[in-house]
Amino acid sequence: VFSPLKLPSSKDTQADAAHRLIRRTLVLEQMKQQDQPTTVSKSQAQKGLLELRATLHGCAPLSCASQKGWSKFLSDHGITQQEALDRWSQRLAIEKFINLRFRAGIHITKDQIASYYKKTLAPALEANQVPVPPLQQVSPRIEQLLLEQHVNSMITQWLQSLRAQGSVQILVPAYGKSTPPPTD
């Protein structure tokens, strides 16, 4: 419900939701084992929720910038104000943990940026008949994209390792009958 991007209903199955819950639980367990906070301060969570309300897909028709619209959105989804605050606090803590654990040692080189520009970005733009901006103009965005790709790859491997080490059981048979879990 709190995803800023709307997934088509066919892409967001109960099995996918179960896999997301498993991944979140595995990360939270690692955070606890490493004595990392599993929530952020109430003020940080409230600020994050205010930002979320402005971008949340399902909130637009309800005018979630207003408290009335936000309350209606939460009520429609069976979520209390406190549950929303708690869930968002936990999500922000997970993001901090992921950033500390995976982003810290990653350095994207100018050669990697140039290679992506030449081999991926420029050909894709040219194929769509879109003018190719100069490398200098798009370098910061390419660097961010390459960083995200690298972090996502590391997180995927880490989560696979945690799942292999853990004893995750899906007790509802329908949840186990899906395509492989999506990578985040």
N, C-alpha and C positions, 0 to 999 in steps of 0.2 A: 504494500500500500504506500510506503514511503519512498518508492523509487521515483526519481524525477522524470525518468523516461517510461513511457507506457509500452509494455510488451503486448503483442497480440495475444489474445486469450489462448490460442493454440500453442503458443510458445511458453506459456507460464502454467504448467501443469502442477498437480499436487505432488507428483514425484520430484519435479524441479524445486518446488518449495521445500520439500523434505530434505533434499540435498543441500539447499542453502542453509537450512537450520543446522544440519550436521556440520557443515563447514564453519558456521559461526560458533557452534559449541566447541569444536576442536580448537579454534583460535582462542576462545575465552579460557579454555582449560590450560593452554600454553601460557597465556597471560598470567593466570593465577599461579602456575608453577614457577614463573619467573618473577613473582611478586610485583607485577605491573598492575596499575589500576584498571579496573574493568568498567569504570564510568568516568565521566568528566564532571566538573562542577555544575551545579544547577544553572548558574548564569551562562556558562558556555553552552549547555544544552538548550536553554531558552533562546539564546542568540542564534544557534544553529537551526532551531525549528522555525524561527521567524524567516530566516533565509530560505529554508525549504518551502515554506508556505508560498513564497513568491514564484517558485519554479515547479511545484508539484503538479503533474498533469491533471489528475482528478480534481484538483482544487479550483481550477480556473472557472468552471461554471458556478461555483459556490462563493466566489470572492473570498478566498481564504485569508486575504490580508486583514479582513475584519474578524473579530473574535466570534461573531455569530456564524459566519461562513465556515471558520475553522471548526467550531463546535459541531456544526451540522456534518461536516466531512468526517470527523472522528466518530460521531454517533452513527452515521450511515455504515461505517465499517466496524462497529462494535468495539471501539477503542476509547478508553477514558483519557482525559487530559494527562493524568499521571502516568499511564502506560505509554503514551506517546513520548512524554518527557524522558521516562526511564529508557525506552528503546533507543531514542536518539542519543542519549548520553552514552549508552553502551556502544552504539555505532561509531560515534566520534572517538571513543577510547580505542576501539579496534583500529580505526584509521591511523591514529597516532602510533599505535604499536607497530602496525605494518610499515609505516614510514620510517620509524626508528630501526626496525629490524632489516628492512630490505633496501631502502633508498640510500642509506648513509654511505655505503662503499661503492656506489655505482658512479662511474664517470663515462660520459658519452664523448667520444673524440670528434674533432673536426672532420677527420677522414670518414667516420661512420655517418656523420651528417651529410657530407658531400656525396657519399655512396648512395644513401637513401634518396637524396635529391635526384641524382642522375639515373638511378636504376628503377626507382619506384614513382616518385612524385611527378617529375617532368613527363615521363611517358604517359602516365595516367591523365594528366591535364591535357597533353597534346592529343591523346586519343579522344577526349571529349571536346576538343577544339576550344579549350580555355587557355588564355594567355598564361605562360609560365612566369611567375614572379622571380626576381633575382634571388639567388641563394641567400644573400645577406638578409633579405626581408623575411624569409621563412625559416631561417636557421633556428631561432628560439623555439618555434612550434615543432619543428622536426626533432630537436633535442628532447623536448617534453614527450613527444610521441614515442621515441626510441626508449626513453627512460621508462615510460609506462609499459611498453612491451616487455622490456627486460624484467621489470618488477613483477608483472603478471605471470611471466614464465617461471620465475623463482617461487612465487606464491603457489602456483599450480603444483609444482614439484614438491614443495613443502607440505601442502595439504594432502597430496597423494601419499607421502611418507607417513604423515600422521594417521591417515585412515588405515594404512597397512599395519601400523603399530598398535592402533587402538582396537577396541572391540565394539564397533558401531553395528548396531542391529536395527533393521527397519522392521518393526513388528506388524505393520499393516501391509499385507501382500501386494496390494495394488501399487504402493509406492515403489516397490522394487522392479516393477515391470514398465520401464521407460527406457528412453534412449540414454546413453551415457550422460552423466551429470555435466551441465554446461560449465565452462571455465569462466571465471570472473576476471 
